[in-house]
Amino acid sequence: MEDFSIKNRELQGIDILYLDGFLDAHTSVELEKALDNLISNDKYKIVVNFENLTYISSAGLGVFMAFIETARNNSGDIKLCSMSEKIYNIFDMLGFPILFEIYKEENSAIEKFS
């Protein structure tokens, strides 16, 4: 099984999740726990950095769908950034750019919360 990890840092009231590795049906549970932990602690401004993500499955994509409405209903959002072309193409093929704000750079995503 491929490795997957998540690092979290907070900056100006925004939580930034750094995804690393292979996000599939087995590892998506970790992402679900990380997002659930933020939402449970009333942290609704979230940026997800995909710079080191090498793969994402439909299970991984589904995790974002599970939390986006709750974040937005609480004056927050989940913004995505720093995707490789390969990862972006998967999101694009499934119509995610219509549902999510996707930025080339992390700073651009953070600035949109201002």
Biopython code that builds the backbone (N, CA, C, O; Angstrom):
import numpy as np
from Bio.PDB.StructureBuilder import StructureBuilder

atoms = [
    (1, "MET", "N", (0.836, -1.189, 0.000)),
    (1, "MET", "CA", (0.000, 0.000, 0.000)),
    (1, "MET", "C", (0.881, 1.252, 0.000)),
    (1, "MET", "O", (1.906, 1.298, 0.680)),
    (2, "GLU", "N", (0.481, 2.240, -0.750)),
    (2, "GLU", "CA", (1.230, 3.487, -0.859)),
    (2, "GLU", "C", (1.080, 4.316, 0.419)),
    (2, "GLU", "O", (0.098, 4.189, 1.150)),
    (3, "ASP", "N", (2.071, 5.160, 0.666)),
    (3, "ASP", "CA", (2.058, 6.020, 1.838)),
    (3, "ASP", "C", (1.189, 7.248, 1.608)),
    (3, "ASP", "O", (1.042, 7.732, 0.486)),
    (4, "PHE", "N", (0.619, 7.736, 2.701)),
    (4, "PHE", "CA", (-0.155, 8.972, 2.679)),
    (4, "PHE", "C", (0.014, 9.645, 4.027)),
    (4, "PHE", "O", (-0.005, 8.981, 5.063)),
    (5, "SER", "N", (0.179, 10.958, 4.021)),
    (5, "SER", "CA", (0.244, 11.699, 5.281)),
    (5, "SER", "C", (-0.373, 13.081, 5.093)),
    (5, "SER", "O", (-0.484, 13.600, 3.982)),
    (6, "ILE", "N", (-0.767, 13.649, 6.221)),
    (6, "ILE", "CA", (-1.346, 14.994, 6.242)),
    (6, "ILE", "C", (-0.634, 15.789, 7.323)),
    (6, "ILE", "O", (-0.488, 15.334, 8.457)),
    (7, "LYS", "N", (-0.195, 16.976, 6.954)),
    (7, "LYS", "CA", (0.337, 17.909, 7.949)),
    (7, "LYS", "C", (-0.619, 19.091, 7.991)),
    (7, "LYS", "O", (-1.222, 19.458, 6.982)),
    (8, "ASN", "N", (-0.748, 19.677, 9.171)),
    (8, "ASN", "CA", (-1.666, 20.800, 9.351)),
    (8, "ASN", "C", (-0.905, 21.972, 9.947)),
    (8, "ASN", "O", (-0.103, 21.802, 10.865)),
    (9, "ARG", "N", (-1.162, 23.158, 9.421)),
    (9, "ARG", "CA", (-0.643, 24.366, 10.066)),
    (9, "ARG", "C", (-1.733, 25.416, 10.024)),
    (9, "ARG", "O", (-2.562, 25.444, 9.115)),
    (10, "GLU", "N", (-1.715, 26.273, 11.023)),
    (10, "GLU", "CA", (-2.698, 27.346, 11.089)),
    (10, "GLU", "C", (-2.008, 28.667, 10.819)),
    (10, "GLU", "O", (-0.922, 28.937, 11.334)),
    (11, "LEU", "N", (-2.658, 29.489, 10.001)),
    (11, "LEU", "CA", (-2.111, 30.790, 9.649)),
    (11, "LEU", "C", (-3.259, 31.785, 9.596)),
    (11, "LEU", "O", (-4.149, 31.661, 8.755)),
    (12, "GLN", "N", (-3.245, 32.769, 10.485)),
    (12, "GLN", "CA", (-4.256, 33.836, 10.496)),
    (12, "GLN", "C", (-5.678, 33.276, 10.532)),
    (12, "GLN", "O", (-6.558, 33.767, 9.823)),
    (13, "GLY", "N", (-5.903, 32.253, 11.354)),
    (13, "GLY", "CA", (-7.236, 31.675, 11.494)),
    (13, "GLY", "C", (-7.648, 30.754, 10.365)),
    (13, "GLY", "O", (-8.803, 30.336, 10.291)),
    (14, "ILE", "N", (-6.714, 30.436, 9.487)),
    (14, "ILE", "CA", (-6.977, 29.520, 8.374)),
    (14, "ILE", "C", (-6.151, 28.260, 8.602)),
    (14, "ILE", "O", (-4.954, 28.333, 8.877)),
    (15, "ASP", "N", (-6.797, 27.114, 8.485)),
    (15, "ASP", "CA", (-6.078, 25.850, 8.608)),
    (15, "ASP", "C", (-5.660, 25.373, 7.228)),
    (15, "ASP", "O", (-6.465, 25.330, 6.298)),
    (16, "ILE", "N", (-4.390, 25.017, 7.111)),
    (16, "ILE", "CA", (-3.857, 24.545, 5.840)),
    (16, "ILE", "C", (-3.461, 23.084, 6.011)),
    (16, "ILE", "O", (-2.643, 22.744, 6.865)),
    (17, "LEU", "N", (-4.052, 22.230, 5.186)),
    (17, "LEU", "CA", (-3.731, 20.811, 5.196)),
    (17, "LEU", "C", (-2.809, 20.510, 4.021)),
    (17, "LEU", "O", (-3.115, 20.848, 2.878)),
    (18, "TYR", "N", (-1.684, 19.876, 4.312)),
    (18, "TYR", "CA", (-0.730, 19.487, 3.279)),
    (18, "TYR", "C", (-0.851, 17.987, 3.061)),
    (18, "TYR", "O", (-0.528, 17.192, 3.943)),
    (19, "LEU", "N", (-1.323, 17.608, 1.874)),
    (19, "LEU", "CA", (-1.493, 16.198, 1.546)),
    (19, "LEU", "C", (-0.233, 15.691, 0.864)),
    (19, "LEU", "O", (0.348, 16.369, 0.016)),
    (20, "ASP", "N", (0.179, 14.490, 1.247)),
    (20, "ASP", "CA", (1.406, 13.916, 0.701)),
    (20, "ASP", "C", (1.172, 12.452, 0.374)),
    (20, "ASP", "O", (0.777, 11.671, 1.240)),
    (21, "GLY", "N", (1.415, 12.081, -0.872)),
    (21, "GLY", "CA", (1.357, 10.672, -1.227)),
    (21, "GLY", "C", (0.147, 10.275, -2.043)),
    (21, "GLY", "O", (-0.207, 10.923, -3.028)),
    (22, "PHE", "N", (-0.475, 9.196, -1.610)),
    (22, "PHE", "CA", (-1.444, 8.436, -2.383)),
    (22, "PHE", "C", (-2.787, 8.448, -1.659)),
    (22, "PHE", "O", (-2.931, 7.791, -0.628)),
    (23, "LEU", "N", (-3.767, 9.180, -2.174)),
    (23, "LEU", "CA", (-5.073, 9.305, -1.521)),
    (23, "LEU", "C", (-6.071, 8.390, -2.229)),
    (23, "LEU", "O", (-6.551, 8.698, -3.320)),
    (24, "ASP", "N", (-6.372, 7.267, -1.591)),
    (24, "ASP", "CA", (-7.298, 6.289, -2.179)),
    (24, "ASP", "C", (-8.333, 5.882, -1.139)),
    (24, "ASP", "O", (-8.462, 6.534, -0.103)),
    (25, "ALA", "N", (-9.067, 4.815, -1.404)),
    (25, "ALA", "CA", (-10.134, 4.372, -0.495)),
    (25, "ALA", "C", (-9.589, 4.041, 0.894)),
    (25, "ALA", "O", (-10.276, 4.258, 1.892)),
    (26, "HIS", "N", (-8.371, 3.521, 0.969)),
    (26, "HIS", "CA", (-7.794, 3.151, 2.268)),
    (26, "HIS", "C", (-7.308, 4.365, 3.046)),
    (26, "HIS", "O", (-7.507, 4.453, 4.258)),
    (27, "THR", "N", (-6.669, 5.301, 2.348)),
    (27, "THR", "CA", (-6.077, 6.446, 3.037)),
    (27, "THR", "C", (-7.037, 7.624, 3.175)),
    (27, "THR", "O", (-6.766, 8.555, 3.934)),
    (28, "SER", "N", (-8.150, 7.594, 2.451)),
    (28, "SER", "CA", (-9.101, 8.711, 2.537)),
    (28, "SER", "C", (-9.703, 8.836, 3.936)),
    (28, "SER", "O", (-10.210, 9.896, 4.302)),
    (29, "VAL", "N", (-9.646, 7.758, 4.714)),
    (29, "VAL", "CA", (-10.136, 7.793, 6.097)),
    (29, "VAL", "C", (-9.330, 8.811, 6.903)),
    (29, "VAL", "O", (-9.884, 9.502, 7.759)),
    (30, "GLU", "N", (-8.029, 8.906, 6.637)),
    (30, "GLU", "CA", (-7.184, 9.882, 7.344)),
    (30, "GLU", "C", (-7.603, 11.313, 7.014)),
    (30, "GLU", "O", (-7.665, 12.168, 7.897)),
    (31, "LEU", "N", (-7.888, 11.565, 5.748)),
    (31, "LEU", "CA", (-8.338, 12.901, 5.342)),
    (31, "LEU", "C", (-9.689, 13.217, 5.962)),
    (31, "LEU", "O", (-9.928, 14.336, 6.417)),
    (32, "GLU", "N", (-10.564, 12.234, 5.976)),
    (32, "GLU", "CA", (-11.882, 12.423, 6.585)),
    (32, "GLU", "C", (-11.745, 12.783, 8.065)),
    (32, "GLU", "O", (-12.434, 13.681, 8.551)),
    (33, "LYS", "N", (-10.865, 12.093, 8.778)),
    (33, "LYS", "CA", (-10.642, 12.392, 10.202)),
    (33, "LYS", "C", (-10.081, 13.796, 10.385)),
    (33, "LYS", "O", (-10.497, 14.517, 11.291)),
    (34, "ALA", "N", (-9.141, 14.188, 9.531)),
    (34, "ALA", "CA", (-8.531, 15.515, 9.639)),
    (34, "ALA", "C", (-9.567, 16.621, 9.423)),
    (34, "ALA", "O", (-9.619, 17.588, 10.183)),
    (35, "LEU", "N", (-10.386, 16.473, 8.387)),
    (35, "LEU", "CA", (-11.421, 17.481, 8.121)),
    (35, "LEU", "C", (-12.502, 17.460, 9.201)),
    (35, "LEU", "O", (-12.983, 18.514, 9.618)),
    (36, "ASP", "N", (-12.880, 16.285, 9.648)),
    (36, "ASP", "CA", (-13.884, 16.173, 10.704)),
    (36, "ASP", "C", (-13.385, 16.839, 11.989)),
    (36, "ASP", "O", (-14.155, 17.495, 12.690)),
    (37, "ASN", "N", (-12.115, 16.673, 12.290)),
    (37, "ASN", "CA", (-11.525, 17.284, 13.479)),
    (37, "ASN", "C", (-11.581, 18.815, 13.380)),
    (37, "ASN", "O", (-11.912, 19.486, 14.358)),
    (38, "LEU", "N", (-11.264, 19.358, 12.222)),
    (38, "LEU", "CA", (-11.335, 20.814, 12.048)),
    (38, "LEU", "C", (-12.768, 21.307, 12.209)),
    (38, "LEU", "O", (-13.022, 22.242, 12.969)),
    (39, "ILE", "N", (-13.699, 20.686, 11.503)),
    (39, "ILE", "CA", (-15.102, 21.094, 11.552)),
    (39, "ILE", "C", (-15.656, 20.968, 12.975)),
    (39, "ILE", "O", (-16.398, 21.837, 13.434)),
    (40, "SER", "N", (-15.298, 19.894, 13.664)),
    (40, "SER", "CA", (-15.763, 19.674, 15.043)),
    (40, "SER", "C", (-15.253, 20.745, 15.997)),
    (40, "SER", "O", (-15.864, 21.008, 17.032)),
    (41, "ASN", "N", (-14.126, 21.362, 15.640)),
    (41, "ASN", "CA", (-13.547, 22.422, 16.462)),
    (41, "ASN", "C", (-13.863, 23.813, 15.910)),
    (41, "ASN", "O", (-13.150, 24.780, 16.176)),
    (42, "ASP", "N", (-14.954, 23.890, 15.130)),
    (42, "ASP", "CA", (-15.432, 25.165, 14.581)),
    (42, "ASP", "C", (-14.377, 25.874, 13.733)),
    (42, "ASP", "O", (-14.285, 27.101, 13.745)),
    (43, "LYS", "N", (-13.598, 25.108, 13.013)),
    (43, "LYS", "CA", (-12.606, 25.671, 12.084)),
    (43, "LYS", "C", (-13.123, 25.408, 10.681)),
    (43, "LYS", "O", (-13.073, 24.282, 10.186)),
    (44, "TYR", "N", (-13.620, 26.462, 10.050)),
    (44, "TYR", "CA", (-14.312, 26.322, 8.775)),
    (44, "TYR", "C", (-13.558, 26.942, 7.596)),
    (44, "TYR", "O", (-13.976, 26.799, 6.447)),
    (45, "LYS", "N", (-12.461, 27.622, 7.877)),
    (45, "LYS", "CA", (-11.648, 28.209, 6.805)),
    (45, "LYS", "C", (-10.469, 27.268, 6.568)),
    (45, "LYS", "O", (-9.531, 27.203, 7.363)),
    (46, "ILE", "N", (-10.544, 26.541, 5.453)),
    (46, "ILE", "CA", (-9.591, 25.464, 5.208)),
    (46, "ILE", "C", (-9.007, 25.593, 3.801)),
    (46, "ILE", "O", (-9.731, 25.786, 2.824)),
    (47, "VAL", "N", (-7.693, 25.483, 3.725)),
    (47, "VAL", "CA", (-6.992, 25.402, 2.446)),
    (47, "VAL", "C", (-6.347, 24.022, 2.398)),
    (47, "VAL", "O", (-5.712, 23.594, 3.362)),
    (48, "VAL", "N", (-6.510, 23.331, 1.280)),
    (48, "VAL", "CA", (-5.880, 22.024, 1.109)),
    (48, "VAL", "C", (-4.821, 22.145, 0.015)),
    (48, "VAL", "O", (-5.121, 22.468, -1.135)),
    (49, "ASN", "N", (-3.581, 21.880, 0.405)),
    (49, "ASN", "CA", (-2.446, 21.987, -0.504)),
    (49, "ASN", "C", (-2.121, 20.596, -1.060)),
    (49, "ASN", "O", (-1.832, 19.663, -0.311)),
    (50, "PHE", "N", (-2.174, 20.483, -2.378)),
    (50, "PHE", "CA", (-1.986, 19.197, -3.074)),
    (50, "PHE", "C", (-0.583, 19.037, -3.660)),
    (50, "PHE", "O", (-0.337, 18.098, -4.417)),
    (51, "GLU", "N", (0.325, 19.926, -3.327)),
    (51, "GLU", "CA", (1.632, 19.951, -3.989)),
    (51, "GLU", "C", (2.336, 18.588, -3.989)),
    (51, "GLU", "O", (2.953, 18.214, -4.987)),
    (52, "ASN", "N", (2.248, 17.847, -2.888)),
    (52, "ASN", "CA", (2.953, 16.571, -2.787)),
    (52, "ASN", "C", (2.035, 15.361, -2.932)),
    (52, "ASN", "O", (2.424, 14.239, -2.605)),
    (53, "LEU", "N", (0.821, 15.587, -3.420)),
    (53, "LEU", "CA", (-0.088, 14.467, -3.649)),
    (53, "LEU", "C", (0.209, 13.864, -5.019)),
    (53, "LEU", "O", (0.282, 14.580, -6.018)),
    (54, "THR", "N", (0.378, 12.551, -5.059)),
    (54, "THR", "CA", (0.738, 11.893, -6.316)),
    (54, "THR", "C", (-0.435, 11.186, -6.972)),
    (54, "THR", "O", (-0.389, 10.876, -8.163)),
    (55, "TYR", "N", (-1.508, 10.923, -6.189)),
    (55, "TYR", "CA", (-2.655, 10.187, -6.727)),
    (55, "TYR", "C", (-3.885, 10.509, -5.895)),
    (55, "TYR", "O", (-3.783, 10.694, -4.683)),
    (56, "ILE", "N", (-5.055, 10.578, -6.542)),
    (56, "ILE", "CA", (-6.317, 10.716, -5.813)),
    (56, "ILE", "C", (-7.374, 9.850, -6.497)),
    (56, "ILE", "O", (-7.502, 9.854, -7.721)),
    (57, "SER", "N", (-8.121, 9.117, -5.691)),
    (57, "SER", "CA", (-9.197, 8.267, -6.214)),
    (57, "SER", "C", (-10.539, 8.956, -5.972)),
    (57, "SER", "O", (-10.609, 10.017, -5.352)),
    (58, "SER", "N", (-11.593, 8.333, -6.472)),
    (58, "SER", "CA", (-12.931, 8.890, -6.261)),
    (58, "SER", "C", (-13.280, 8.936, -4.772)),
    (58, "SER", "O", (-14.019, 9.820, -4.337)),
    (59, "ALA", "N", (-12.762, 8.001, -3.998)),
    (59, "ALA", "CA", (-13.005, 8.028, -2.548)),
    (59, "ALA", "C", (-12.394, 9.279, -1.930)),
    (59, "ALA", "O", (-12.996, 9.898, -1.053)),
    (60, "GLY", "N", (-11.218, 9.646, -2.377)),
    (60, "GLY", "CA", (-10.577, 10.865, -1.890)),
    (60, "GLY", "C", (-11.359, 12.104, -2.277)),
    (60, "GLY", "O", (-11.521, 13.020, -1.471)),
    (61, "LEU", "N", (-11.843, 12.134, -3.506)),
    (61, "LEU", "CA", (-12.657, 13.266, -3.969)),
    (61, "LEU", "C", (-13.938, 13.387, -3.145)),
    (61, "LEU", "O", (-14.374, 14.491, -2.821)),
    (62, "GLY", "N", (-14.530, 12.254, -2.813)),
    (62, "GLY", "CA", (-15.779, 12.244, -2.059)),
    (62, "GLY", "C", (-15.656, 12.854, -0.676)),
    (62, "GLY", "O", (-16.621, 13.408, -0.151)),
    (63, "VAL", "N", (-14.476, 12.756, -0.083)),
    (63, "VAL", "CA", (-14.269, 13.330, 1.251)),
    (63, "VAL", "C", (-14.497, 14.842, 1.227)),
    (63, "VAL", "O", (-15.100, 15.400, 2.144)),
    (64, "PHE", "N", (-14.013, 15.496, 0.178)),
    (64, "PHE", "CA", (-14.207, 16.949, 0.093)),
    (64, "PHE", "C", (-15.683, 17.302, -0.028)),
    (64, "PHE", "O", (-16.144, 18.284, 0.555)),
    (65, "MET", "N", (-16.417, 16.505, -0.782)),
    (65, "MET", "CA", (-17.850, 16.742, -0.944)),
    (65, "MET", "C", (-18.594, 16.614, 0.391)),
    (65, "MET", "O", (-19.591, 17.298, 0.623)),
    (66, "ALA", "N", (-18.106, 15.747, 1.245)),
    (66, "ALA", "CA", (-18.774, 15.502, 2.529)),
    (66, "ALA", "C", (-18.691, 16.700, 3.475)),
    (66, "ALA", "O", (-19.524, 16.835, 4.371)),
    (67, "PHE", "N", (-17.694, 17.573, 3.287)),
    (67, "PHE", "CA", (-17.464, 18.659, 4.251)),
    (67, "PHE", "C", (-17.694, 20.062, 3.707)),
    (67, "PHE", "O", (-17.811, 21.008, 4.485)),
    (68, "ILE", "N", (-17.761, 20.216, 2.397)),
    (68, "ILE", "CA", (-17.820, 21.557, 1.817)),
    (68, "ILE", "C", (-19.066, 22.330, 2.250)),
    (68, "ILE", "O", (-18.985, 23.523, 2.543)),
    (69, "GLU", "N", (-20.201, 21.666, 2.291)),
    (69, "GLU", "CA", (-21.444, 22.361, 2.645)),
    (69, "GLU", "C", (-21.410, 22.858, 4.090)),
    (69, "GLU", "O", (-21.827, 23.981, 4.373)),
    (70, "THR", "N", (-20.916, 22.025, 4.997)),
    (70, "THR", "CA", (-20.822, 22.434, 6.404)),
    (70, "THR", "C", (-19.901, 23.636, 6.552)),
    (70, "THR", "O", (-20.217, 24.576, 7.282)),
    (71, "ALA", "N", (-18.772, 23.609, 5.869)),
    (71, "ALA", "CA", (-17.841, 24.747, 5.944)),
    (71, "ALA", "C", (-18.511, 26.024, 5.438)),
    (71, "ALA", "O", (-18.429, 27.070, 6.081)),
    (72, "ARG", "N", (-19.165, 25.934, 4.300)),
    (72, "ARG", "CA", (-19.794, 27.129, 3.710)),
    (72, "ARG", "C", (-20.990, 27.611, 4.531)),
    (72, "ARG", "O", (-21.244, 28.814, 4.593)),
    (73, "ASN", "N", (-21.715, 26.709, 5.149)),
    (73, "ASN", "CA", (-22.855, 27.100, 5.984)),
    (73, "ASN", "C", (-22.411, 27.797, 7.261)),
    (73, "ASN", "O", (-23.235, 28.369, 7.975)),
    (74, "ASN", "N", (-21.116, 27.755, 7.556)),
    (74, "ASN", "CA", (-20.566, 28.395, 8.751)),
    (74, "ASN", "C", (-19.555, 29.481, 8.386)),
    (74, "ASN", "O", (-18.555, 29.679, 9.076)),
    (75, "SER", "N", (-19.838, 30.179, 7.288)),
    (75, "SER", "CA", (-19.018, 31.315, 6.822)),
    (75, "SER", "C", (-17.576, 30.933, 6.507)),
    (75, "SER", "O", (-16.672, 31.762, 6.616)),
    (76, "GLY", "N", (-17.364, 29.688, 6.121)),
    (76, "GLY", "CA", (-16.028, 29.244, 5.739)),
    (76, "GLY", "C", (-16.042, 28.671, 4.340)),
    (76, "GLY", "O", (-16.970, 28.906, 3.566)),
    (77, "ASP", "N", (-15.007, 27.919, 4.025)),
    (77, "ASP", "CA", (-14.900, 27.275, 2.719)),
    (77, "ASP", "C", (-13.735, 26.292, 2.768)),
    (77, "ASP", "O", (-12.915, 26.319, 3.685)),
    (78, "ILE", "N", (-13.683, 25.440, 1.778)),
    (78, "ILE", "CA", (-12.524, 24.578, 1.559)),
    (78, "ILE", "C", (-11.980, 24.971, 0.192)),
    (78, "ILE", "O", (-12.607, 24.718, -0.837)),
    (79, "LYS", "N", (-10.803, 25.593, 0.196)),
    (79, "LYS", "CA", (-10.167, 26.027, -1.042)),
    (79, "LYS", "C", (-9.001, 25.083, -1.328)),
    (79, "LYS", "O", (-8.299, 24.651, -0.414)),
    (80, "LEU", "N", (-8.807, 24.773, -2.590)),
    (80, "LEU", "CA", (-7.797, 23.808, -3.001)),
    (80, "LEU", "C", (-6.676, 24.521, -3.745)),
    (80, "LEU", "O", (-6.925, 25.489, -4.464)),
    (81, "CYS", "N", (-5.435, 24.046, -3.575)),
    (81, "CYS", "CA", (-4.326, 24.719, -4.250)),
    (81, "CYS", "C", (-3.171, 23.777, -4.562)),
    (81, "CYS", "O", (-3.083, 22.661, -4.050)),
    (82, "SER", "N", (-2.296, 24.274, -5.420)),
    (82, "SER", "CA", (-1.007, 23.649, -5.730)),
    (82, "SER", "C", (-1.124, 22.227, -6.275)),
    (82, "SER", "O", (-0.356, 21.341, -5.899)),
    (83, "MET", "N", (-2.089, 22.023, -7.161)),
    (83, "MET", "CA", (-2.270, 20.690, -7.763)),
    (83, "MET", "C", (-1.336, 20.500, -8.946)),
    (83, "MET", "O", (-1.076, 21.430, -9.710)),
    (84, "SER", "N", (-0.840, 19.287, -9.080)),
    (84, "SER", "CA", (-0.115, 18.952, -10.310)),
    (84, "SER", "C", (-1.140, 18.909, -11.443)),
    (84, "SER", "O", (-2.345, 18.849, -11.198)),
    (85, "GLU", "N", (-0.662, 18.940, -12.654)),
    (85, "GLU", "CA", (-1.568, 18.893, -13.801)),
    (85, "GLU", "C", (-2.375, 17.589, -13.787)),
    (85, "GLU", "O", (-3.563, 17.582, -14.108)),
    (86, "LYS", "N", (-1.723, 16.499, -13.415)),
    (86, "LYS", "CA", (-2.380, 15.188, -13.370)),
    (86, "LYS", "C", (-3.546, 15.185, -12.375)),
    (86, "LYS", "O", (-4.627, 14.690, -12.692)),
    (87, "ILE", "N", (-3.335, 15.725, -11.193)),
    (87, "ILE", "CA", (-4.392, 15.776, -10.169)),
    (87, "ILE", "C", (-5.489, 16.742, -10.607)),
    (87, "ILE", "O", (-6.675, 16.437, -10.481)),
    (88, "TYR", "N", (-5.093, 17.911, -11.125)),
    (88, "TYR", "CA", (-6.095, 18.883, -11.574)),
    (88, "TYR", "C", (-6.990, 18.282, -12.658)),
    (88, "TYR", "O", (-8.201, 18.501, -12.651)),
    (89, "ASN", "N", (-6.414, 17.541, -13.570)),
    (89, "ASN", "CA", (-7.202, 16.948, -14.658)),
    (89, "ASN", "C", (-8.283, 16.008, -14.128)),
    (89, "ASN", "O", (-9.371, 15.934, -14.698)),
    (90, "ILE", "N", (-7.995, 15.297, -13.051)),
    (90, "ILE", "CA", (-8.998, 14.417, -12.433)),
    (90, "ILE", "C", (-10.141, 15.262, -11.866)),
    (90, "ILE", "O", (-11.312, 14.951, -12.080)),
    (91, "PHE", "N", (-9.796, 16.331, -11.141)),
    (91, "PHE", "CA", (-10.819, 17.231, -10.600)),
    (91, "PHE", "C", (-11.641, 17.854, -11.727)),
    (91, "PHE", "O", (-12.867, 17.935, -11.649)),
    (92, "ASP", "N", (-10.949, 18.288, -12.765)),
    (92, "ASP", "CA", (-11.604, 18.970, -13.881)),
    (92, "ASP", "C", (-12.558, 18.029, -14.621)),
    (92, "ASP", "O", (-13.670, 18.419, -14.979)),
    (93, "MET", "N", (-12.123, 16.804, -14.845)),
    (93, "MET", "CA", (-12.928, 15.818, -15.569)),
    (93, "MET", "C", (-14.258, 15.557, -14.849)),
    (93, "MET", "O", (-15.268, 15.262, -15.488)),
    (94, "LEU", "N", (-14.248, 15.668, -13.523)),
    (94, "LEU", "CA", (-15.443, 15.399, -12.728)),
    (94, "LEU", "C", (-16.227, 16.672, -12.382)),
    (94, "LEU", "O", (-17.193, 16.617, -11.621)),
    (95, "GLY", "N", (-15.817, 17.805, -12.934)),
    (95, "GLY", "CA", (-16.561, 19.048, -12.739)),
    (95, "GLY", "C", (-16.302, 19.748, -11.416)),
    (95, "GLY", "O", (-17.059, 20.644, -11.043)),
    (96, "PHE", "N", (-15.258, 19.368, -10.702)),
    (96, "PHE", "CA", (-14.991, 19.973, -9.401)),
    (96, "PHE", "C", (-14.646, 21.460, -9.454)),
    (96, "PHE", "O", (-14.950, 22.172, -8.497)),
    (97, "PRO", "N", (-14.025, 21.966, -10.527)),
    (97, "PRO", "CA", (-13.752, 23.414, -10.547)),
    (97, "PRO", "C", (-15.018, 24.279, -10.497)),
    (97, "PRO", "O", (-14.934, 25.470, -10.198)),
    (98, "ILE", "N", (-16.162, 23.710, -10.779)),
    (98, "ILE", "CA", (-17.421, 24.439, -10.639)),
    (98, "ILE", "C", (-17.824, 24.522, -9.164)),
    (98, "ILE", "O", (-18.422, 25.509, -8.736)),
    (99, "LEU", "N", (-17.497, 23.490, -8.393)),
    (99, "LEU", "CA", (-17.893, 23.403, -6.992)),
    (99, "LEU", "C", (-16.872, 23.986, -6.024)),
    (99, "LEU", "O", (-17.237, 24.498, -4.966)),
    (100, "PHE", "N", (-15.603, 23.910, -6.382)),
    (100, "PHE", "CA", (-14.515, 24.320, -5.495)),
    (100, "PHE", "C", (-13.669, 25.398, -6.156)),
    (100, "PHE", "O", (-13.501, 25.420, -7.376)),
    (101, "GLU", "N", (-13.140, 26.295, -5.324)),
    (101, "GLU", "CA", (-12.164, 27.267, -5.807)),
    (101, "GLU", "C", (-10.806, 26.571, -5.793)),
    (101, "GLU", "O", (-10.368, 26.065, -4.760)),
    (102, "ILE", "N", (-10.147, 26.552, -6.950)),
    (102, "ILE", "CA", (-8.843, 25.900, -7.076)),
    (102, "ILE", "C", (-7.829, 26.954, -7.510)),
    (102, "ILE", "O", (-8.035, 27.660, -8.498)),
    (103, "TYR", "N", (-6.729, 27.053, -6.755)),
    (103, "TYR", "CA", (-5.701, 28.060, -7.008)),
    (103, "TYR", "C", (-4.370, 27.397, -7.318)),
    (103, "TYR", "O", (-4.072, 26.306, -6.833)),
    (104, "LYS", "N", (-3.578, 28.075, -8.133)),
    (104, "LYS", "CA", (-2.245, 27.559, -8.471)),
    (104, "LYS", "C", (-1.329, 27.611, -7.259)),
    (104, "LYS", "O", (-0.519, 26.707, -7.051)),
    (105, "GLU", "N", (-1.454, 28.673, -6.450)),
    (105, "GLU", "CA", (-0.545, 28.877, -5.327)),
    (105, "GLU", "C", (-1.307, 28.981, -4.011)),
    (105, "GLU", "O", (-2.435, 29.470, -3.961)),
    (106, "GLU", "N", (-0.669, 28.515, -2.963)),
    (106, "GLU", "CA", (-1.256, 28.542, -1.618)),
    (106, "GLU", "C", (-1.605, 29.963, -1.181)),
    (106, "GLU", "O", (-2.678, 30.193, -0.624)),
    (107, "ASN", "N", (-0.703, 30.920, -1.430)),
    (107, "ASN", "CA", (-0.956, 32.303, -1.004)),
    (107, "ASN", "C", (-2.232, 32.869, -1.607)),
    (107, "ASN", "O", (-2.955, 33.616, -0.948)),
    (108, "SER", "N", (-2.509, 32.520, -2.848)),
    (108, "SER", "CA", (-3.730, 33.000, -3.507)),
    (108, "SER", "C", (-4.971, 32.464, -2.809)),
    (108, "SER", "O", (-5.950, 33.191, -2.636)),
    (109, "ALA", "N", (-4.936, 31.199, -2.407)),
    (109, "ALA", "CA", (-6.066, 30.600, -1.698)),
    (109, "ALA", "C", (-6.264, 31.260, -0.336)),
    (109, "ALA", "O", (-7.393, 31.540, 0.065)),
    (110, "ILE", "N", (-5.166, 31.505, 0.371)),
    (110, "ILE", "CA", (-5.238, 32.137, 1.700)),
    (110, "ILE", "C", (-5.807, 33.547, 1.567)),
    (110, "ILE", "O", (-6.670, 33.942, 2.351)),
    (111, "GLU", "N", (-5.335, 34.297, 0.592)),
    (111, "GLU", "CA", (-5.790, 35.684, 0.389)),
    (111, "GLU", "C", (-7.290, 35.768, 0.136)),
    (111, "GLU", "O", (-7.918, 36.762, 0.502)),
    (112, "LYS", "N", (-7.871, 34.755, -0.475)),
    (112, "LYS", "CA", (-9.300, 34.783, -0.785)),
    (112, "LYS", "C", (-10.174, 34.736, 0.471)),
    (112, "LYS", "O", (-11.364, 35.044, 0.403)),
    (113, "PHE", "N", (-9.610, 34.362, 1.595)),
    (113, "PHE", "CA", (-10.365, 34.388, 2.854)),
    (113, "PHE", "C", (-10.397, 35.782, 3.468)),
    (113, "PHE", "O", (-11.182, 36.031, 4.383)),
    (114, "SER", "N", (-9.556, 36.695, 2.981)),
    (114, "SER", "CA", (-9.497, 38.051, 3.558)),
    (114, "SER", "C", (-10.746, 38.836, 3.226)),
    (114, "SER", "O", (-10.872, 39.993, 3.627)),
]
sb = StructureBuilder()
sb.init_structure("model")
sb.init_model(0)
sb.init_chain("A")
sb.init_seg("    ")
for serial, (resi, resn, name, xyz) in enumerate(atoms, 1):
    if name == "N":
        sb.init_residue(resn, " ", resi, " ")
    sb.init_atom(name, np.array(xyz, "f"), 0.0, 1.0, " ", f" {name:<3s}", serial, name[0])
structure = sb.get_structure()
